[in-house]
């Protein structure tokens, strides 16, 4: 069987698609090549916003057109939340909920033969005590910097978010399995792994005995399973000072933090059911910059939440302007059915949300450019990706503090960490550098991430799946 997987949404979805692809290939199936028609198409959906649900439906219909006669399997968060909406699309063969995710490859193999024209459905409420189902081996997919999902689900129930209903309660991969998977990825030759989860800061609370993300980081630091580890998003109230200090003193953990803010106004944060205030967020960002002057610090901002008056929005703008963030992920609020915020009073007109979103994105763009400019003239380390930049044909790579850099060089540099002198920031806001002879590099450790360079002062970036 030839299969094709289309993935929408977050890094966790990407990781789960990689696991599914590996499972199907271990059963003798083949991934479709470019322009090859698949016999089975799988859509790993997202439903974090109404737009994401709409895009999931659009992808299903596109695959029905581009892969005529293929069996269509729909999985993921949208499949869990709204199976009836998917079932209404003529041509869908199977709808899989989150409860059967770990067995999905076997289920797909068993069900694709049952083609009677009726959509089969395996969707059930997610049990409270659902366990973390870790695969025996990691499936890195095609990325140079693979994701490793170490946590799933969420207990927070923010008033705008449907994810706890789509993924269930928080659950974690046991520490010994995390270390084992990291060692396996290191043995496969990977230089960097991104630790990810739906609520990464909640790691370990469900385990017995209980543990936490700091304890896991300490174990990883001691083990040194590969060259670089990057954390994905961690809540401000769960990023402790010892975690920041560990990264500051580490050659393993990347000096890059992503702290979701959502709003810079305490009243709106309370309405969102966010467990922190603006002062804590400010303190955490400032502490990171004290310990790691050249760290990359990203944040999420949700614009136009119900009741966000001009004063509340001004508070958000003031906080964003004042802090040394280096990129922003900016999301306009949309009333998501099934969440409390969808029924809140004070819903804002779309034109107001659109205008405010543009304002915040302008701030994010300026901060990103300033951070990029401060990298020019510095020497740093870059992990070269295994695919060239499509528009220029140049090599491309990522610094520890999360800057993308274009490079001239041969394919033998791919999947290697090389010393680079950042030379220029082009008009299209892309950094370019040259690879430096390692023998001439004074320090393989990244100076722009761990030490202050007083000739360049230090100072977030923009899409959901960048990490």
N, C-alpha and C positions, 0 to 999 in steps of 0.2 A: 504494500500500500504506500502511496505517496501522499504526504500530509503537508499542510501549510498552517502556521499559527500566526494570527494577528493579535497583538497585545496593545491594550489601551491602559492609560493610567500610570500608576506609581512604580517605583523600583521593585517593590515586593511582587507586583504582578509580573514584571519582567523576569525576576528570579524564578517565579513559579512556572512561567512558560518554558524557561530553560530546563527545569526539572521534568516537565511533561515531555518536552522534545527528547530528552535523554531517555526517558522511560519508553517512548514509542520506538526509538531507534534500537534500544536493547531488545525489542520484540521483533526486530526485522523490518520495521517500517523505514521509509526514506523521506528525508525532508525535500520539499520541492525546490528545484533550482530556479534561477531567474527565468521568467517567462514560461515556466513549466506549469501545466494544469495539474492541480492536485485532485486526488480522489476523496480526501477528507480535509475539510477546512475547520479549524478550531479558532473561535474568537474568545479571547480572555478579556472580559469586559470590565468597565469601570462605571461607577454610579455616584461618584463623590459630588457631582453637581448634575442639574438637569441637562446641561449641555453635554456632559460626559455620557449620560444615558442615551441622548439623541445620537451622539457620535457612534456609540456602540451599535445602535440600530442601523445607522448608515453603513458601517463596515460590514455588517451581516448581509445587507442588500447588495453591496458592491461585490462581495465574494460570490454571491449567488449568480451575479452577471459574469464575473471574470473567470469563474471555475464552474462552467455548466455541467450539471450532473453530479457534482460533488456532494457528499454528505456534510451537512453543516452542524457542528457541535458548538454550543454556546456555554461558556463557563464564567466564573468570576463573580464580582460583587453585584453587578446588575442582574445576572442570572439568579442570584440568591434573593434579591429584593423584589424583582418584578418578573417572575417566570411567565405569567399570563401575557404580558406585553410582548415577550419574545415568541411565545407560542403562536401569537396572532400573525407572525410573519411567515408566509407560505414558503416552504422549502427548508425550514429548520428541522433537523432530524432528532437532535438530542439536547436537552437542557440539563446542566449539571450544577448542583449547589455546592456550597463550600464544605459540607460535611463529608463529601466523598472525594475531596481534592487529592488526598494521598493515594487513592486507588484509581485515579482518573484514567491513567494510561490503560490499565486492564479493562476498565469499564468501557472505554471507547473501542478498544479492540473487540470486545464482546458484543457491543450494541450496533456497530456500523453495519453488520450483516442483516439486521432486522429492519429492513427498509420497506415499510408498508404504506408510506405516505403520511403517517401520523407522527407528530412530534412526541418523542418519549421524554419523560421528565423525572429527574431524581433530585428533588429539592425538599429539604426538611428544615424545621427550626434547629438552630445551632444549640447544642446542649451546653449548660452552664459549665460543666466540668470537662469540656473538650480539651484533649491533650495536644501538645505540639507534636506533629508528625514529621520527623526529620528523615530525609532520604539517607540511605547508607553511605552514599558518596556525593560530593558536590557536583553540580552540573553548571560549569561556568558559562556555557553558551559561546557566543562569538566575540564577546567584549575582551579588551585588553585588561580592564580592571573589573573583574566579575563581582557581582553582588553575592553576599551570603546572608540569607534571612535567618536571624537568630531569635526573632520574636514575632508574634502575630496577634491580632485582635487588640481591643482597647476597652478600658474600663471607665474612661473619662466622661463620655456622653456629653460633649460640648453641644450646645443647643442648636447649632447650625449643621451638625455632622451626622450622616447616616451610617458611617463606617462601622461603629460597634454592632449595629443590627445586621450589617452585611458580612462581618467577619467574626463576630462573637467576642467573648471576653479574652483578656490578655493571657498569653501562654508563651513559654520560653523554651528554647533548645537548651538542654543541660550543658553546663560548662565544658565537661569532658568531650562532648560531641562537637562543640564549637571549636575547641583546640584541635581535635582530630581533623575536622573539615579544613581548617586553616593549614594544617600540616600537609594534607593531601593537595591543596591548591598550590602550596609552595613547592611540593615535589613535582607538580605538573609544569612548573616553570613560571608561574604567575608572580609578578613583582608587587602588585597591590591588590587588596581586596577591600570592598566597601561593606562594612557591617550595617545591615538595614533591618527595619521592622516597622510595623504600623505605629507602635508606641515604644520606641527603642529605650527611652528612659525608664519604662516600667519593667525592664528585663529582670527576671529572676524572682519576682515577688510571688509567683505561683509555684515555684519549685520547693521541694522539701529535701534538705533544709533550704530555707530561703537565702537568696543572695541578691546581688545588685550589679549594675553595669560597671561601677568602679572596681569591684572585686574581680570581675571578668577581665577588665582591662589590665589589671595588675598581673593576672595569670598569663595573659597574652604577651605582655611586656617581658615577663620572665621566660616564656617559651621561645620568643623570637621565631615564629614559624615562617616568615617571609620578610621582604624588605619594607613594605609599607602597608599600614592599616589606616583606613579612613572611616570616620563615623558619619552616618547620615543624621537626620534631624533628631535633636534632643530638646525636650521642653526646658525653658529657662529655670524653672524651679527644681529640675532634676539634674541639671548640669552643676555639679558641686565644685567648690574650690579645689579639693584634692584631684578631681578629674582634670581640671585645667592645668594644675601643677604637674600632673603626670605627663600630659601632652607636652608641656613646656620643657620637661627634662628628658624627653624621649627622642630617639632617632627613628623609632618605629611608627608612632602615631603621627599622622599628618596634622600640621597646624592649620586646621580648617574646621570651623564649627558652623552648624546651621541651627539657629534658635528661632522658632516661630514666635512672632509677636502678635499678629492678627489685628490688634488695635493698640494705639498708644494712649487710650483714655480708660481710666480705671472703671468708670461706670459701664462702658461698653464691654470691657473685659469681664465684668461681673455678670452682665446679661448673657454673654457668650458661655459662661460657666468655665472660664479659664482660671487655673489655680495659681495665679501670680498677678502682680501689678506692674505698672510701668517703672517704678523705682527699682524693683528687683531686676527687671530686664536691663535697665541702664547699668546697674551695678555689675551684672555678669559680663556685659559687653566691655565695660571699662576694665574689669579685672583681666579679661582675656588680652586686651591690648597692653596692659602693664606687663604681663608675663610673656606675651608673644607679640611684639610690636608689629610684625609683618604678617600676622595671621589673617586668613580669609574668614570673614564672618558674614554669613547669609541669613536672611530672615524671610518669613512669609507675612504678607499683609492682606487682610480681608477687608475690602472697601465697601461701604454702603450698608453695613449691618443695620437692621431696624432700630430706629431711635438715635442713629448717628447724626446729631445736629452739627451745625457749623463749628461750635465750640469743641465738640468731641473730635471732629475731623482735624481741626487746627491743632489739637493736642497731639494727634498722631503725626502730623507734618512736622511739628516742632521737635518731637523725639527723634524721628528719622533723620532730620537735618543735623541734629546735634551729635549723633553717635557715629563712630567710625565703622559703619557697616560697609561691606564691599560689594554686595549685590542684593537684589530684592526679587522675590517671587510675588507678584501682585495678582490678586484674584477679586473680581467683582462679585458681590453677594448676589446669589439667586435663591429664591425661596424653594428649598428642597422638600417636597412632600414627604411626610413621615418624621420630620424634625420639628421641635417646638418653635424654632425661630420662624418657620413658615407662617405661623399664625400670630406672631408678635405684632402689636400695633406699631405704627411709625414706619411702615414700609416706604422706602424712598423711590422716587421716580427713576426710571432707567436713565434718563438724560443726566440726572445728578450723579448717579453711580458711575456712568461713563466718563463724565468730566473729572470726577475725583480720582478715578482709576488712572486716567492719563496724567494727572498731577503727581501721583505717587510713583508711577513708572518713570517719569522724568527725573525724579530724585534718584531712583535706583540706577538709571542710566548714567547720571552724572557721577555717582559714587563708584560705579564700576569703572568708568573711564579714568577717574582720578587714581584708583588703585592700580590700574594697568599702567598709567604713566609713571607711577613711582617704581615700577619694576624695570623700566628702561634703564640700561646701564648697569644692571646688577647681574651677578652670576648666580645661577640657581641650578637645581636638578630637575630634569624633565623625564617622565616616563613616556617613551615614544609608543604611540598606538600602532596596531598592526594593519591599519588601513590609512591610506593617504587622504589628505583633504581633497574633496571632490572638485572644488572650484579652482584650486591652484596646482594640484598635483604634488604639493609639498608634504613632507612628513608633518604630523601634528602630535602634540603631547600635552601633558598636564603637569604642573608644578605641585609640590606638596601643599601650598597654600591656595590651590584651586584656580590657577590661571592657565588658560589655553594658549599655547605657543606654536607657531608654524616654524618649520626648520627645513633647510636644504640638506639632503644627505641620501645615502643609499639605504636599501631595504634591510641591510644587516644591522641597522640601528633599532629595528622594530622590536618591541617588547624588551627593551633595555632602558635602564636609567642612565642618562648621559648628562654631563655637565654642559650647561648652555649659558652663553652671554646673551641677554635680551637686548636687542639693538634698536627696535623701532616699534611704534604704535601707528598702524596705517589708518588712512581715512575711514576705512570700514570697521574701525575699532577692533582690529586683530593684531596681536603681538607677533613679532617675528624675531628670531634669534639665530645664532650660529653655534654649532657644536664645538666645544673647546677640547683640546687635547687633555685627557685626564691627568697627564703628567704635569701639565702646567697649572692645573686647578689647585689652589692652596688648601681647599677644604671640601671634601665630598659632601659634608653636611650642608644643608641649605642655609646660607647666611641670611637670605631675605625672609626666612621664616622664624629663625630662632634667635637672631641677634639684631640689635639696633644698628642701623647704618645712618649716622647723623647727617650725611650728605643728602639723604632722601627720607622725608618724613613718611610715616605710615598712614594709612587710612583704613556689594552682594550681587548676584547675577541672576539670570532670569528664566528658567523654565522648570517645570515640575520634575523632569527626569534627568536633570543634569548630572547629579552626583555619580 
